[in-house]
């Protein structure tokens, strides 16, 4: 019923920036939380950033100080601003939405590739 559509992935050089967008098919206010996860080749999916009601945010240790999660409720969209990108940031980034304490919706994934 709910769709999360991601955009903004691409190829950048180390030190560059990208901004990912996650547009929901309805109001994002219905969700307990929204966030971003990523998965690199050969590795498990890991937390990147979450946005929990109000202004409460949480970031994975590897991206703190470089990535920022934000949202525009009027546009039903969550963003991930990624600065000072490193090759280790390469992977597929997935937007997520939580209902009743569980992640129940996922975006289609956006490829981010950071070259040395």
VMD Tcl script that builds the backbone (N, CA, C; Angstrom):
set m [mol new atoms 348]
animate dup $m
set s [atomselect $m all]
$s set {name element resname resid chain x y z} {
  {N N UNK 1 A 0.824 -1.199 0.000}
  {CA C UNK 1 A 0.000 0.000 0.000}
  {C C UNK 1 A 0.864 1.258 0.000}
  {N N UNK 2 A 1.869 1.285 0.854}
  {CA C UNK 2 A 2.782 2.415 0.937}
  {C C UNK 2 A 3.995 2.142 0.061}
  {N N UNK 3 A 4.378 3.139 -0.702}
  {CA C UNK 3 A 5.565 3.053 -1.530}
  {C C UNK 3 A 6.572 4.121 -1.125}
  {N N UNK 4 A 7.834 3.727 -1.099}
  {CA C UNK 4 A 8.932 4.639 -0.843}
  {C C UNK 4 A 9.809 4.647 -2.088}
  {N N UNK 5 A 9.921 5.791 -2.720}
  {CA C UNK 5 A 10.654 5.918 -3.966}
  {C C UNK 5 A 11.909 6.739 -3.725}
  {N N UNK 6 A 13.064 6.131 -3.987}
  {CA C UNK 6 A 14.338 6.774 -3.751}
  {C C UNK 6 A 14.904 7.371 -5.032}
  {N N UNK 7 A 15.684 8.413 -4.865}
  {CA C UNK 7 A 16.384 9.032 -5.978}
  {C C UNK 7 A 17.627 9.732 -5.452}
  {N N UNK 8 A 18.540 10.061 -6.353}
  {CA C UNK 8 A 19.704 10.851 -5.988}
  {C C UNK 8 A 21.017 10.104 -5.910}
  {N N UNK 9 A 21.012 8.798 -6.116}
  {CA C UNK 9 A 22.255 8.054 -6.092}
  {C C UNK 9 A 23.127 8.388 -7.289}
  {N N UNK 10 A 24.371 7.927 -7.244}
  {CA C UNK 10 A 25.270 8.192 -8.349}
  {C C UNK 10 A 26.705 7.878 -8.008}
  {N N UNK 11 A 27.595 8.348 -8.865}
  {CA C UNK 11 A 29.027 8.142 -8.728}
  {C C UNK 11 A 29.702 9.462 -8.398}
  {N N UNK 12 A 30.503 9.467 -7.346}
  {CA C UNK 12 A 31.242 10.662 -6.955}
  {C C UNK 12 A 32.651 10.275 -6.549}
  {N N UNK 13 A 33.539 11.245 -6.568}
  {CA C UNK 13 A 34.892 11.038 -6.084}
  {C C UNK 13 A 34.949 11.220 -4.576}
  {N N UNK 14 A 35.930 10.595 -3.957}
  {CA C UNK 14 A 36.124 10.756 -2.523}
  {C C UNK 14 A 36.192 12.234 -2.163}
  {N N UNK 15 A 35.506 12.590 -1.077}
  {CA C UNK 15 A 35.440 13.971 -0.652}
  {C C UNK 15 A 34.246 14.723 -1.191}
  {N N UNK 16 A 33.536 14.140 -2.141}
  {CA C UNK 16 A 32.382 14.776 -2.736}
  {C C UNK 16 A 31.124 14.576 -1.917}
  {N N UNK 17 A 30.003 15.041 -2.476}
  {CA C UNK 17 A 28.721 15.002 -1.778}
  {C C UNK 17 A 27.617 14.492 -2.681}
  {N N UNK 18 A 26.622 13.894 -2.065}
  {CA C UNK 18 A 25.388 13.483 -2.718}
  {C C UNK 18 A 24.237 13.698 -1.754}
  {N N UNK 19 A 23.043 13.873 -2.303}
  {CA C UNK 19 A 21.845 13.914 -1.480}
  {C C UNK 19 A 20.834 12.919 -2.006}
  {N N UNK 20 A 20.433 12.004 -1.147}
  {CA C UNK 20 A 19.405 11.035 -1.475}
  {C C UNK 20 A 18.045 11.538 -1.012}
  {N N UNK 21 A 17.016 11.208 -1.779}
  {CA C UNK 21 A 15.650 11.552 -1.426}
  {C C UNK 21 A 14.806 10.290 -1.342}
  {N N UNK 22 A 13.865 10.286 -0.435}
  {CA C UNK 22 A 12.926 9.182 -0.272}
  {C C UNK 22 A 11.533 9.772 -0.179}
  {N N UNK 23 A 10.759 9.620 -1.243}
  {CA C UNK 23 A 9.416 10.180 -1.317}
  {C C UNK 23 A 8.385 9.101 -1.016}
  {N N UNK 24 A 7.540 9.345 -0.037}
  {CA C UNK 24 A 6.493 8.410 0.338}
  {C C UNK 24 A 5.204 8.713 -0.411}
  {N N UNK 25 A 4.396 7.678 -0.604}
  {CA C UNK 25 A 3.137 7.831 -1.330}
  {C C UNK 25 A 2.045 8.483 -0.499}
  {N N UNK 26 A 2.280 8.662 0.797}
  {CA C UNK 26 A 1.355 9.325 1.681}
  {C C UNK 26 A 2.105 10.097 2.745}
  {N N UNK 27 A 1.370 10.629 3.695}
  {CA C UNK 27 A 1.989 11.413 4.762}
  {C C UNK 27 A 3.003 10.580 5.534}
  {N N UNK 28 A 4.173 11.161 5.768}
  {CA C UNK 28 A 5.186 10.464 6.555}
  {C C UNK 28 A 4.940 10.611 8.047}
  {N N UNK 29 A 3.970 11.421 8.420}
  {CA C UNK 29 A 3.657 11.617 9.832}
  {C C UNK 29 A 3.056 10.376 10.465}
  {N N UNK 30 A 2.556 9.464 9.667}
  {CA C UNK 30 A 1.961 8.233 10.170}
  {C C UNK 30 A 2.998 7.267 10.727}
  {N N UNK 31 A 4.252 7.426 10.337}
  {CA C UNK 31 A 5.287 6.473 10.708}
  {C C UNK 31 A 5.919 6.817 12.046}
  {N N UNK 32 A 6.217 5.784 12.822}
  {CA C UNK 32 A 6.940 5.978 14.068}
  {C C UNK 32 A 8.342 6.514 13.814}
  {N N UNK 33 A 8.941 6.049 12.724}
  {CA C UNK 33 A 10.301 6.442 12.398}
  {C C UNK 33 A 10.549 6.226 10.919}
  {N N UNK 34 A 11.506 6.951 10.388}
  {CA C UNK 34 A 12.008 6.714 9.052}
  {C C UNK 34 A 13.523 6.779 9.105}
  {N N UNK 35 A 14.155 6.113 8.160}
  {CA C UNK 35 A 15.604 6.110 8.198}
  {C C UNK 35 A 16.234 5.573 6.938}
  {N N UNK 36 A 17.544 5.468 7.007}
  {CA C UNK 36 A 18.350 4.975 5.908}
  {C C UNK 36 A 19.270 3.868 6.381}
  {N N UNK 37 A 19.343 2.816 5.596}
  {CA C UNK 37 A 20.283 1.725 5.795}
  {C C UNK 37 A 21.077 1.541 4.515}
  {N N UNK 38 A 22.229 0.905 4.633}
  {CA C UNK 38 A 23.024 0.640 3.441}
  {C C UNK 38 A 23.614 -0.758 3.512}
  {N N UNK 39 A 23.932 -1.275 2.343}
  {CA C UNK 39 A 24.523 -2.597 2.251}
  {C C UNK 39 A 25.597 -2.590 1.174}
  {N N UNK 40 A 26.816 -2.868 1.585}
  {CA C UNK 40 A 27.931 -2.994 0.655}
  {C C UNK 40 A 28.065 -4.448 0.221}
  {N N UNK 41 A 28.724 -4.664 -0.917}
  {CA C UNK 41 A 28.928 -6.018 -1.410}
  {C C UNK 41 A 29.648 -6.853 -0.365}
  {N N UNK 42 A 29.099 -8.019 -0.080}
  {CA C UNK 42 A 29.714 -8.924 0.865}
  {C C UNK 42 A 29.522 -8.570 2.320}
  {N N UNK 43 A 28.738 -7.542 2.607}
  {CA C UNK 43 A 28.512 -7.123 3.977}
  {C C UNK 43 A 27.029 -7.085 4.301}
  {N N UNK 44 A 26.723 -7.112 5.592}
  {CA C UNK 44 A 25.339 -7.046 6.033}
  {C C UNK 44 A 24.826 -5.618 6.005}
  {N N UNK 45 A 23.512 -5.497 5.919}
  {CA C UNK 45 A 22.896 -4.188 5.935}
  {C C UNK 45 A 23.126 -3.521 7.288}
  {N N UNK 46 A 23.463 -2.234 7.263}
  {CA C UNK 46 A 23.770 -1.517 8.482}
  {C C UNK 46 A 23.021 -0.195 8.547}
  {N N UNK 47 A 22.801 0.256 9.761}
  {CA C UNK 47 A 22.140 1.535 9.986}
  {C C UNK 47 A 23.022 2.679 9.522}
  {N N UNK 48 A 22.416 3.624 8.810}
  {CA C UNK 48 A 23.089 4.857 8.438}
  {C C UNK 48 A 22.561 6.010 9.287}
  {N N UNK 49 A 21.253 6.232 9.257}
  {CA C UNK 49 A 20.642 7.316 10.006}
  {C C UNK 49 A 19.156 7.062 10.149}
  {N N UNK 50 A 18.582 7.503 11.267}
  {CA C UNK 50 A 17.144 7.412 11.480}
  {C C UNK 50 A 16.607 8.740 11.973}
  {N N UNK 51 A 15.346 8.968 11.691}
  {CA C UNK 51 A 14.641 10.165 12.098}
  {C C UNK 51 A 13.400 9.703 12.843}
  {N N UNK 52 A 13.372 9.912 14.150}
  {CA C UNK 52 A 12.298 9.444 15.005}
  {C C UNK 52 A 11.525 10.632 15.543}
  {N N UNK 53 A 10.259 10.769 15.106}
  {CA C UNK 53 A 9.415 11.851 15.596}
  {C C UNK 53 A 10.183 13.111 15.925}
  {N N UNK 54 A 9.528 14.250 15.961}
  {CA C UNK 54 A 10.198 15.488 16.314}
  {C C UNK 54 A 11.526 15.648 15.601}
  {N N UNK 55 A 12.546 16.021 16.355}
  {CA C UNK 55 A 13.872 16.245 15.792}
  {C C UNK 55 A 14.877 15.197 16.221}
  {N N UNK 56 A 14.422 14.127 16.819}
  {CA C UNK 56 A 15.323 13.103 17.312}
  {C C UNK 56 A 15.934 12.324 16.162}
  {N N UNK 57 A 17.261 12.244 16.139}
  {CA C UNK 57 A 17.970 11.526 15.090}
  {C C UNK 57 A 18.996 10.591 15.695}
  {N N UNK 58 A 19.382 9.599 14.908}
  {CA C UNK 58 A 20.412 8.663 15.314}
  {C C UNK 58 A 21.246 8.320 14.094}
  {N N UNK 59 A 22.570 8.240 14.276}
  {CA C UNK 59 A 23.480 7.976 13.168}
  {C C UNK 59 A 24.402 6.821 13.484}
  {N N UNK 60 A 24.738 6.077 12.437}
  {CA C UNK 60 A 25.772 5.084 12.590}
  {C C UNK 60 A 27.110 5.744 12.862}
  {N N UNK 61 A 27.953 5.065 13.619}
  {CA C UNK 61 A 29.226 5.663 14.019}
  {C C UNK 61 A 30.084 6.079 12.826}
  {N N UNK 62 A 30.036 5.318 11.758}
  {CA C UNK 62 A 30.906 5.571 10.628}
  {C C UNK 62 A 30.517 6.803 9.816}
  {N N UNK 63 A 29.317 7.348 10.035}
  {CA C UNK 63 A 28.863 8.485 9.242}
  {C C UNK 63 A 28.641 9.731 10.072}
  {N N UNK 64 A 28.787 9.648 11.376}
  {CA C UNK 64 A 28.569 10.805 12.239}
  {C C UNK 64 A 29.486 11.955 11.843}
  {N N UNK 65 A 28.892 13.137 11.759}
  {CA C UNK 65 A 29.644 14.315 11.382}
  {C C UNK 65 A 29.747 14.535 9.897}
  {N N UNK 66 A 29.352 13.544 9.094}
  {CA C UNK 66 A 29.432 13.664 7.643}
  {C C UNK 66 A 28.065 13.612 6.971}
  {N N UNK 67 A 27.153 12.824 7.528}
  {CA C UNK 67 A 25.818 12.658 6.946}
  {C C UNK 67 A 24.783 13.359 7.811}
  {N N UNK 68 A 23.715 13.840 7.171}
  {CA C UNK 68 A 22.617 14.483 7.875}
  {C C UNK 68 A 21.288 14.011 7.312}
  {N N UNK 69 A 20.419 13.536 8.187}
  {CA C UNK 69 A 19.077 13.157 7.772}
  {C C UNK 69 A 18.132 14.321 8.046}
  {N N UNK 70 A 17.202 14.563 7.140}
  {CA C UNK 70 A 16.229 15.630 7.299}
  {C C UNK 70 A 14.933 15.224 6.618}
  {N N UNK 71 A 13.897 16.006 6.808}
  {CA C UNK 71 A 12.617 15.689 6.177}
  {C C UNK 71 A 11.831 16.945 5.878}
  {N N UNK 72 A 10.928 16.814 4.924}
  {CA C UNK 72 A 9.988 17.862 4.565}
  {C C UNK 72 A 8.615 17.222 4.614}
  {N N UNK 73 A 7.879 17.478 5.679}
  {CA C UNK 73 A 6.583 16.833 5.861}
  {C C UNK 73 A 5.589 17.216 4.757}
  {N N UNK 74 A 5.651 18.454 4.294}
  {CA C UNK 74 A 4.736 18.899 3.249}
  {C C UNK 74 A 4.960 18.136 1.950}
  {N N UNK 75 A 6.196 17.707 1.706}
  {CA C UNK 75 A 6.525 16.957 0.501}
  {C C UNK 75 A 6.560 15.454 0.728}
  {N N UNK 76 A 6.277 15.024 1.954}
  {CA C UNK 76 A 6.306 13.596 2.294}
  {C C UNK 76 A 7.640 12.960 1.917}
  {N N UNK 77 A 8.710 13.671 2.187}
  {CA C UNK 77 A 10.022 13.252 1.722}
  {C C UNK 77 A 11.051 13.322 2.834}
  {N N UNK 78 A 11.899 12.312 2.880}
  {CA C UNK 78 A 13.037 12.263 3.782}
  {C C UNK 78 A 14.306 12.325 2.943}
  {N N UNK 79 A 15.306 13.021 3.446}
  {CA C UNK 79 A 16.544 13.222 2.717}
  {C C UNK 79 A 17.728 12.687 3.511}
  {N N UNK 80 A 18.774 12.375 2.782}
  {CA C UNK 80 A 20.046 12.037 3.397}
  {C C UNK 80 A 21.133 12.817 2.672}
  {N N UNK 81 A 21.659 13.831 3.339}
  {CA C UNK 81 A 22.763 14.607 2.796}
  {C C UNK 81 A 24.068 13.938 3.191}
  {N N UNK 82 A 24.874 13.592 2.208}
  {CA C UNK 82 A 26.114 12.875 2.437}
  {C C UNK 82 A 27.278 13.742 1.980}
  {N N UNK 83 A 28.109 14.141 2.916}
  {CA C UNK 83 A 29.274 14.962 2.635}
  {C C UNK 83 A 30.547 14.201 2.966}
  {N N UNK 84 A 31.656 14.695 2.443}
  {CA C UNK 84 A 32.966 14.088 2.703}
  {C C UNK 84 A 32.934 12.587 2.471}
  {N N UNK 85 A 32.385 12.189 1.354}
  {CA C UNK 85 A 32.197 10.777 1.066}
  {C C UNK 85 A 33.528 10.043 0.936}
  {N N UNK 86 A 33.524 8.811 1.403}
  {CA C UNK 86 A 34.685 7.940 1.362}
  {C C UNK 86 A 34.374 6.702 0.531}
  {N N UNK 87 A 35.390 6.052 -0.024}
  {CA C UNK 87 A 35.125 4.814 -0.772}
  {C C UNK 87 A 34.363 3.776 0.042}
  {N N UNK 88 A 34.576 3.730 1.340}
  {CA C UNK 88 A 33.881 2.773 2.193}
  {C C UNK 88 A 32.392 3.057 2.313}
  {N N UNK 89 A 31.941 4.227 1.856}
  {CA C UNK 89 A 30.516 4.541 1.841}
  {C C UNK 89 A 29.796 3.902 0.661}
  {N N UNK 90 A 30.535 3.317 -0.248}
  {CA C UNK 90 A 29.947 2.693 -1.429}
  {C C UNK 90 A 28.990 1.574 -1.037}
  {N N UNK 91 A 27.827 1.560 -1.671}
  {CA C UNK 91 A 26.854 0.524 -1.402}
  {C C UNK 91 A 25.486 0.929 -1.903}
  {N N UNK 92 A 24.514 0.085 -1.616}
  {CA C UNK 92 A 23.126 0.370 -1.949}
  {C C UNK 92 A 22.446 0.921 -0.709}
  {N N UNK 93 A 21.825 2.062 -0.855}
  {CA C UNK 93 A 21.177 2.744 0.260}
  {C C UNK 93 A 19.672 2.560 0.173}
  {N N UNK 94 A 19.089 2.136 1.285}
  {CA C UNK 94 A 17.663 1.842 1.348}
  {C C UNK 94 A 16.965 2.749 2.342}
  {N N UNK 95 A 15.899 3.365 1.905}
  {CA C UNK 95 A 15.023 4.122 2.784}
  {C C UNK 95 A 14.067 3.162 3.484}
  {N N UNK 96 A 13.699 3.474 4.727}
  {CA C UNK 96 A 12.804 2.607 5.479}
  {C C UNK 96 A 11.778 3.425 6.251}
  {N N UNK 97 A 10.662 2.778 6.559}
  {CA C UNK 97 A 9.610 3.389 7.370}
  {C C UNK 97 A 9.125 2.377 8.396}
  {N N UNK 98 A 8.865 2.859 9.604}
  {CA C UNK 98 A 8.496 2.010 10.723}
  {C C UNK 98 A 7.065 2.278 11.149}
  {N N UNK 99 A 6.307 1.212 11.378}
  {CA C UNK 99 A 4.974 1.266 11.951}
  {C C UNK 99 A 4.905 0.298 13.110}
  {N N UNK 100 A 4.291 0.744 14.191}
  {CA C UNK 100 A 4.109 -0.094 15.375}
  {C C UNK 100 A 5.411 -0.756 15.807}
  {N N UNK 101 A 6.491 -0.011 15.736}
  {CA C UNK 101 A 7.766 -0.482 16.235}
  {C C UNK 101 A 8.552 -1.383 15.303}
  {N N UNK 102 A 8.077 -1.616 14.094}
  {CA C UNK 102 A 8.751 -2.491 13.154}
  {C C UNK 102 A 8.956 -1.791 11.812}
  {N N UNK 103 A 10.108 -2.070 11.181}
  {CA C UNK 103 A 10.328 -1.598 9.823}
  {C C UNK 103 A 9.480 -2.445 8.891}
  {N N UNK 104 A 8.523 -1.817 8.235}
  {CA C UNK 104 A 7.585 -2.551 7.392}
  {C C UNK 104 A 7.635 -2.126 5.935}
  {N N UNK 105 A 8.287 -1.018 5.623}
  {CA C UNK 105 A 8.399 -0.559 4.247}
  {C C UNK 105 A 9.842 -0.226 3.917}
  {N N UNK 106 A 10.217 -0.546 2.684}
  {CA C UNK 106 A 11.556 -0.273 2.185}
  {C C UNK 106 A 11.490 0.369 0.806}
  {N N UNK 107 A 12.412 1.285 0.554}
  {CA C UNK 107 A 12.577 1.809 -0.785}
  {C C UNK 107 A 13.259 0.785 -1.676}
  {N N UNK 108 A 13.353 1.109 -2.964}
  {CA C UNK 108 A 13.902 0.157 -3.928}
  {C C UNK 108 A 15.419 0.073 -3.901}
  {N N UNK 109 A 16.064 0.998 -3.223}
  {CA C UNK 109 A 17.513 1.032 -3.152}
  {C C UNK 109 A 18.106 2.007 -4.146}
  {N N UNK 110 A 19.118 2.722 -3.708}
  {CA C UNK 110 A 19.837 3.667 -4.558}
  {C C UNK 110 A 21.326 3.367 -4.468}
  {N N UNK 111 A 21.961 3.169 -5.607}
  {CA C UNK 111 A 23.387 2.858 -5.640}
  {C C UNK 111 A 24.208 4.118 -5.440}
  {N N UNK 112 A 25.119 4.060 -4.495}
  {CA C UNK 112 A 26.082 5.128 -4.266}
  {C C UNK 112 A 27.473 4.541 -4.428}
  {N N UNK 113 A 28.248 5.118 -5.327}
  {CA C UNK 113 A 29.601 4.647 -5.576}
  {C C UNK 113 A 30.574 5.801 -5.391}
  {N N UNK 114 A 31.557 5.596 -4.539}
  {CA C UNK 114 A 32.552 6.619 -4.243}
  {C C UNK 114 A 33.912 6.104 -4.695}
  {N N UNK 115 A 34.524 6.797 -5.628}
  {CA C UNK 115 A 35.810 6.389 -6.168}
  {C C UNK 115 A 36.951 7.048 -5.405}
  {N N UNK 116 A 38.120 6.406 -5.430}
  {CA C UNK 116 A 39.290 6.915 -4.733}
  {C C UNK 116 A 39.902 8.098 -5.468}
}
mol reanalyze $m
mol bondsrecalc $m
mol representation Tube
mol addrep $m
